[in-house]
Amino acid sequence: MRDWLALWSDNKPLDVDKLIADKDALSLRFDQYARGTPEWLVAHYVELEIAQRFLWSHLFADVHQHRVAIENTFGQP
């Protein structure tokens, strides 16, 4: 999650395709009935990430940047 916030702080998107591919690989490895995520759903998740990044940048980015500054000054928890 921390990496997500760092990317979003710079208004950079998450690699949703890679996250889903990793999830699918894990599911397929341990679940004989699992199937890969359909392309339409991957596209939907990409759109959701864009919306989530927009909301986060407008509602929480300042608080996150302040927390990062404190961690950099005093060390990470």
N, C-alpha and C positions, 0 to 999 in steps of 0.2 A: 504494500500500500504506500509506503514511503516513496518508492520509486515513481509511482503514479503521480503523487502530489508534486514531486520535483519536475516531472515532465509537464504537468498541467500549469505549474508556476511559470514555465517558459512558453505556455500556450502550444505545447507539442502534443500530438495525439499518442495514445497508447497503440501498441501493435496488437490490435484486437485479433487479427488473423493468427498471429503466433500464439497468443493466449488460448484461443480456441483449439488450435492444432495440438498444443501441449495437453489440454484437457481431453481432447479426443484420443490422443495416444495413450494416456493413462487409463481412460475408460475402456478402450479396446484391449488393453493389456490384461485388465483384471475382471472384465465383464464380458462373457461370451455372447451376450445378447445386445451389447452396445452397438450403436451405429454412429457414424460420423455426423457432425452437425450439418444440416442442410445449408446450401449457399444462401437461400433467402433469409435464414435465421442469422447467419454470419453478417449479412448486409444490414439486418435490423440492429444487431449488436453494435456495429460500426456507427450507425446513426444515433443510437443511445449514448455511445461514448462521447460523440460530438456534443450532444445536448447536456450530458453530465459535466463535461469539461467547461462548457459555457456557464452553467449554473454555479459550479464551484468557483470559477474565476471571478464571478460577480458577487458571490456571497461570502466566500471563505478565504480567498487568496491573501488578503491583507493579514488576517490572523495567522495563517500558515507562515508567511514571510517573517512575521514578528517572532514566532516560535523558533524558526530556523536561526534567526539572528541571535536569540538567547542561547540556543544550543551551541552555536559557533563560539559565543563568548565564554560560556561556562562549561562546555563539554556536553556530550550527548548523554541522555539518561541510560 
